[in-house]
Amino acid sequence: MKFWLTAFLTAALTSCSSMPASSPQTASRAPGVVVLVKYSAQPGQEQKALTEISKLAATVQASEPECGGITVIQDASDKTKITLIERWPSQELFLGSHMQKPHIQAFINSASSFLAGPPDISFWHPVSGA
């Protein structure tokens, strides 16, 4: 189980370290960050993964007022692929206090029973007026 926690955090921090430095275009960006969390379910565990991920998304939205919303989507041609589109005030908040919440830790500890590996996490800036 410790591997999963380490893998989740490593995935998040790796994404963080590959972010480009601020540029003059930063002023045209809308506030906050969009986080894409891409999961792969184990074959035969697609419904279990979708159920658990959806429950987690509902818990986060109900208990973490900083979260600006989560949309759960599933690949139309590959049901093992599930993605979360999340809105947060900052990348630091997502990587910090959010990742330490008991419901996140419980999910991480149970995820190896239905996910094929840790998620791919990436951070995006909304662009206003584009």
Order of alpha helices (4+ residues) and beta strands (2+ residues): alpha-beta-alpha-beta-beta-alpha-beta
